Amino acid sequence: MPFPRKIIHGTLAATSKQSAFYKQLTGGVLPPGCTRQLASDLIAQAIAGGALSKLPRKRKTPQAPAPATPPTVPMPTGTRTVYPWPPQQPAMDPLVQPYAELIPKADDPDIKGYVPRQPDWGALCDAYADGDFVLEVGESGTGKTTNGKALAYALNIPWLLISCDGRLPTRELVGQLNIKNGTSFFTEGVFTKLSQVPSVIHLAEFNALDQGNGAMFFQEVTNNRRFFVKEADGGQGKVYHLHRKCFLLFDCNPPSARYTGTQRSNVASVDRLRVLNVQALRADEIVAILGPGAMEADKLADLYVKAMDMIHTSGLRAVVSIRGLKRAAHMMSKGYAPKEAVEMGVLNAIELTGGKDAREAVEGLAKTMFRGW
């Protein structure tokens, strides 16, 4: 295509680049004494005649595709804290002195036999350090309650176990209005009092809680670490703020045929908690919990593992708990025969809660493990 306007190049001799380009276009050479202007005009005429389209095109050298960049996965920047057991207890906070009798002691049977399970124990301690609350979910007798007591012992602060099964209304936990000599006054409940000091308040069977006022109350507490009591402060109402070292630990059994009175938990309440699934105990964990010298520890541990596996696969209502195993081991240490100890420690409770068929199924396992049944 011709240039749209004439380009002035001057009268100097044509350049070597013009000569080479003209030769490439036409195959010839520029005339002798050719000026830059004439060379430019001759090149323009050649291009107008279509010489440019006849030039061989340079092939692009294929380039290897750029290697795909793998997505960057951020790596943890810190290391997990290890919380030892037995712990180095801190000095007692003066605020908890009025509740010193609620602090678990070293000679408490649960504390003496406590064996921290990982990652449960570490997750519980991390939640306390981060200021979060925890909901433990697991079968009866897997150590949910003992975890809360052990945490309170490690921190040297009060531990209070409260059942949420409806027998104790939420309002009574917070406080109640009383009348004396014609004058009304507000008395703070146990939850209100302990929430103002370093403490572990353990609320058991959380999914049996009244889904009305009870659930709404704990939504406010877990979300804002505070709650409002309209009867307090002479009827003017008062906002109570949880102490920064007050730890709320909830627990519940998984919904199944083995537990009555359970219901699905309120989504808004559960979403504000760290949910920790407490798994069934392993045989080696049971042996460690029963402690050195416990009578028939290996067989009791084997009974627990096989019985729980059978219960889950058959859908029986029965539960074999670590508490029952500890009772049986203790009775054998007192001279009771294994049959008597297992009956009073485990089997009789199964018959009451799961029925005769459940008892006979677990008893059949026990007969194969203990001699002279």
C-alpha positions in Angstrom: 0.0 0.0 0.0 1.5 3.5 -0.9 2.5 5.9 1.8 -0.4 8.3 2.5 1.9 11.3 2.1 5.3 12.0 0.6 8.2 11.7 3.0 11.2 14.1 2.6 14.5 12.4 3.1 17.0 14.8 1.6 19.7 14.6 -1.0 22.4 12.6 0.9 23.5 9.3 -0.5 21.2 6.3 0.2 21.9 4.4 3.3 23.0 0.8 3.5 19.7 -0.2 5.1 17.8 1.4 2.1 20.0 -0.5 -0.3 19.5 -3.8 1.5 15.7 -3.4 1.8 15.4 -2.4 -1.9 17.3 -5.5 -2.9 15.1 -7.7 -0.7 12.0 -6.2 -2.3 13.0 -6.3 -6.0 16.1 -8.4 -6.2 17.9 -5.5 -7.9 20.2 -2.7 -6.8 19.7 1.0 -6.4 21.0 3.1 -9.4 24.5 4.7 -9.0 24.5 8.0 -7.1 21.0 7.3 -5.7 20.0 9.8 -3.0 18.1 9.0 0.1 15.0 10.7 -1.4 15.2 8.7 -4.6 15.8 5.4 -2.7 12.7 6.2 -0.6 10.6 6.8 -3.7 11.8 3.6 -5.4 11.1 1.6 -2.2 7.6 3.1 -2.0 6.9 2.2 -5.7 8.0 -1.4 -5.0 5.8 -1.7 -2.0 2.8 -0.2 -4.0 3.4 -2.9 -6.6 2.9 -5.6 -4.1 6.6 -6.5 -3.5 6.1 -6.5 0.3 3.5 -9.3 0.2 6.0 -11.5 -1.7 8.6 -11.4 1.0 9.0 -14.7 3.0 7.5 -14.3 6.4 9.6 -15.1 9.4 8.3 -18.1 11.4 7.9 -17.5 15.0 10.0 -19.7 17.1 7.6 -21.8 19.3 8.1 -21.0 22.9 7.7 -23.6 25.6 4.6 -22.9 27.7 5.3 -21.2 30.9 5.4 -23.7 33.8 2.2 -23.6 35.8 2.7 -21.9 39.1 1.5 -24.1 41.9 -0.9 -22.4 44.4 0.9 -21.0 47.4 -0.2 -22.8 50.5 0.6 -20.7 53.6 2.5 -22.7 56.2 1.9 -22.5 59.9 4.0 -19.8 61.4 4.1 -21.1 64.9 4.3 -24.4 66.8 1.6 -26.0 68.9 1.8 -25.4 72.6 2.3 -28.5 74.6 0.4 -28.5 77.9 2.1 -30.9 80.4 0.4 -33.1 82.9 0.6 -33.0 85.9 0.5 -29.2 85.5 2.4 -26.5 87.4 -0.5 -24.9 89.1 -0.5 -21.1 89.4 -1.1 -19.3 92.8 -4.8 -19.0 93.7 -6.3 -15.8 92.5 -7.7 -13.8 95.5 -11.0 -13.4 93.6 -11.7 -17.1 93.9 -11.1 -17.4 97.6 -14.8 -17.5 98.4 -15.2 -20.5 96.1 -12.0 -22.4 97.0 -14.0 -25.5 97.9 -15.0 -25.8 94.2 -11.4 -26.0 93.0 -10.6 -29.7 92.2 -8.0 -31.3 94.4 -5.1 -33.5 93.6 -6.6 -36.4 95.5 -9.8 -36.3 93.5 -10.2 -39.7 91.9 -10.8 -38.1 88.4 -7.6 -36.0 88.8 -5.5 -38.8 90.2 -6.4 -41.1 87.3 -6.5 -38.4 84.6 -4.6 -39.2 81.4 -4.7 -36.3 78.8 -5.8 -37.4 75.4 -4.4 -35.6 72.4 -5.5 -33.6 70.6 -8.5 -33.1 73.0 -6.4 -31.8 75.9 -4.3 -29.4 73.8 -7.4 -28.1 72.0 -9.2 -27.4 75.3 -6.2 -25.5 76.7 -5.7 -23.6 73.5 -9.4 -22.5 73.5 -9.0 -21.2 77.1 -5.8 -19.3 76.1 -7.6 -17.8 73.1 -10.7 -16.8 75.0 -13.0 -19.1 73.1 -15.6 -21.5 74.5 -15.9 -25.2 73.7 -18.7 -27.8 73.0 -17.6 -31.4 73.6 -19.6 -34.1 71.8 -19.1 -37.7 72.6 -20.5 -40.9 74.2 -21.2 -41.1 77.9 -18.1 -42.0 79.8 -15.5 -40.9 77.3 -14.0 -38.2 79.6 -15.9 -35.1 78.7 -16.7 -34.1 82.3 -13.3 -35.1 83.5 -11.7 -32.8 80.9 -13.4 -29.8 82.4 -12.4 -30.8 85.9 -8.8 -31.3 84.9 -8.7 -27.9 83.2 -9.9 -26.2 86.4 -7.4 -28.2 88.4 -4.6 -27.1 86.1 -5.6 -23.4 86.4 -6.3 -23.7 90.1 -9.8 -22.1 89.7 -13.3 -23.3 90.6 -15.1 -25.9 88.6 -18.9 -26.1 88.6 -20.9 -28.8 86.8 -24.5 -27.7 85.8 -27.0 -29.9 84.1 -29.0 -28.4 81.2 -31.6 -31.1 81.3 -34.4 -28.7 82.3 -34.6 -29.5 86.0 -32.8 -26.2 86.8 -34.3 -23.3 84.9 -31.9 -20.8 83.3 -33.4 -17.9 85.4 -32.5 -19.7 88.6 -28.9 -20.0 87.4 -28.8 -16.3 86.8 -30.6 -15.3 90.0 -34.1 -14.7 91.3 -36.2 -12.0 92.9 -37.0 -12.5 96.6 -39.3 -10.7 99.0 -38.6 -10.2 102.7 -40.6 -8.1 105.0 -42.5 -6.6 102.1 -39.2 -5.6 100.3 -38.1 -7.2 97.1 -34.4 -7.8 96.4 -32.4 -9.7 93.8 -30.2 -12.6 94.7 -27.5 -13.5 92.2 -27.5 -17.2 91.1 -24.5 -19.5 91.0 -23.8 -18.9 87.3 -23.8 -15.1 87.8 -21.5 -15.3 90.8 -18.9 -17.6 89.2 -19.0 -15.8 85.9 -17.5 -12.8 87.6 -14.3 -14.6 88.7 -11.8 -17.0 87.0 -13.7 -20.3 86.7 -14.7 -23.2 84.6 -18.4 -23.4 84.3 -19.3 -26.8 82.8 -22.8 -27.1 81.3 -23.6 -30.7 80.6 -26.2 -32.1 78.2 -26.3 -28.9 76.3 -28.6 -30.3 73.6 -31.3 -31.0 76.2 -31.4 -27.2 76.9 -34.7 -25.5 76.5 -34.5 -24.1 72.9 -36.5 -21.0 73.9 -35.2 -18.7 76.7 -32.3 -20.9 77.6 -30.8 -21.1 74.1 -31.3 -17.3 73.6 -29.5 -16.6 76.9 -26.4 -18.6 76.1 -26.4 -17.1 72.5 -25.9 -13.7 74.2 -23.3 -15.0 76.7 -21.2 -16.9 74.1 -21.3 -14.1 71.5 -20.7 -11.1 73.7 -19.4 -12.5 77.0 -22.1 -10.6 78.8 -25.7 -10.9 79.8 -28.5 -8.6 81.0 -30.6 -9.3 84.2 -33.6 -7.0 84.4 -34.4 -7.8 88.0 -30.9 -6.8 89.3 -29.8 -3.4 90.7 -33.1 -2.7 92.4 -35.2 -3.5 89.3 -33.2 -1.0 87.1 -31.5 -3.9 85.3 -27.8 -4.7 85.1 -25.3 -6.0 82.5 -22.9 -8.6 83.8 -19.7 -9.1 82.0 -17.9 -12.4 82.2 -14.5 -12.3 83.8 -11.8 -12.6 81.1 -10.7 -15.9 82.7 -14.2 -17.4 83.0 -14.3 -20.4 80.7 -17.6 -21.9 79.5 -17.4 -25.6 78.6 -20.5 -27.3 77.1 -21.0 -31.0 76.4 -23.6 -33.2 74.9 -24.2 -36.8 73.8 -24.5 -37.5 70.1 -28.2 -37.9 69.0 -28.8 -41.6 68.9 -31.1 -44.3 70.3 -28.8 -44.6 73.3 -29.8 -41.2 74.7 -33.2 -39.8 75.5 -34.1 -36.2 75.8 -31.6 -35.1 73.2 -32.5 -32.7 70.4 -30.7 -30.9 67.6 -28.8 -27.9 69.0 -29.5 -24.3 68.1 -27.4 -23.4 65.1 -26.7 -19.8 66.3 -25.5 -21.2 69.7 -23.3 -23.9 68.3 -21.7 -21.7 65.7 -20.2 -19.6 68.4 -18.3 -22.5 70.0 -15.3 -24.6 69.1 -16.8 -28.1 68.7 -14.6 -30.9 69.9 -15.5 -34.5 69.1 -14.4 -36.7 71.9 -13.9 -40.2 70.5 -14.3 -43.5 72.2 -11.4 -44.6 74.3 -8.7 -47.0 73.0 -7.7 -50.0 74.9 -4.2 -48.6 75.8 -5.9 -45.4 77.0 -8.2 -47.4 79.3 -5.3 -49.3 80.8 -3.5 -46.0 81.5 -6.6 -44.5 83.1 -7.2 -47.5 85.3 -3.6 -47.1 86.5 -0.8 -49.5 87.4 -1.8 -52.4 89.5 -5.5 -52.2 88.5 -7.1 -55.6 88.6 -7.8 -57.2 85.2 -7.1 -53.9 83.4 -6.2 -55.5 80.0 -9.4 -57.6 80.0 -11.6 -54.6 81.1 -10.1 -52.6 78.3 -10.8 -55.4 75.8 -14.3 -55.7 77.1 -14.9 -51.9 76.5 -13.6 -51.9 73.0 -15.5 -55.0 71.8 -18.7 -54.1 73.6 -18.8 -50.6 72.2 -18.1 -51.9 68.7 -20.9 -54.4 69.0 -23.3 -51.7 70.5 -22.6 -49.4 67.5 -23.0 -52.0 64.8 -26.2 -53.5 66.4 -27.9 -50.2 67.4 -28.3 -51.2 71.0 -29.1 -48.5 73.6 -26.4 -49.7 75.9 -23.3 -47.7 76.9 -20.1 -49.0 78.6 -18.4 -46.1 80.3 -15.0 -45.7 81.8 -16.7 -45.0 85.1 -18.2 -48.5 85.1 -14.8 -50.0 84.3 -13.2 -48.1 87.1 -15.9 -49.4 89.5 -15.3 -53.0 88.4 -11.6 -52.7 88.8 -11.9 -51.2 92.2 -14.3 -53.9 93.4 -11.9 -56.6 92.1 -9.1 -55.0 94.1 -11.4 -55.4 97.2 -11.7 -59.1 96.6 -14.8 -59.4 94.5 -14.9 -62.0 91.8 -14.7 -60.7 88.2 -18.3 -61.8 87.6 -19.6 -59.8 90.6 -17.5 -56.8 89.9 -18.5 -56.5 86.2 -22.1 -57.1 87.0 -22.3 -54.3 89.6 -19.9 -52.0 87.7 -21.2 -52.4 84.2 -23.9 -55.0 83.5 -26.6 -53.9 85.9 -26.4 -50.3 84.6 -26.8 -51.6 81.1 -29.9 -53.5 82.0 -31.5 -50.4 83.6 -30.7 -48.2 80.6 -30.6 -50.5 77.6 -32.7 -53.5 78.7 -32.2 -57.2 79.2 -31.2 -57.9 75.7 -28.4 -55.3 75.8 -27.2 -56.7 79.1 -27.1 -60.3 77.8 -25.1 -59.2 74.7 -22.4 -57.5 76.7 -22.4 -60.3 79.3 -21.7 -62.8 76.6 -18.5 -60.9 75.7 -17.5 -60.8 79.4 -17.9 -64.6 79.8 -15.3 -65.2 77.1 -12.8 -62.9 78.8 -12.9 -63.7 82.5 -12.3 -67.2 83.8 -14.7 -68.8 86.2 -17.6 -66.6 85.1 
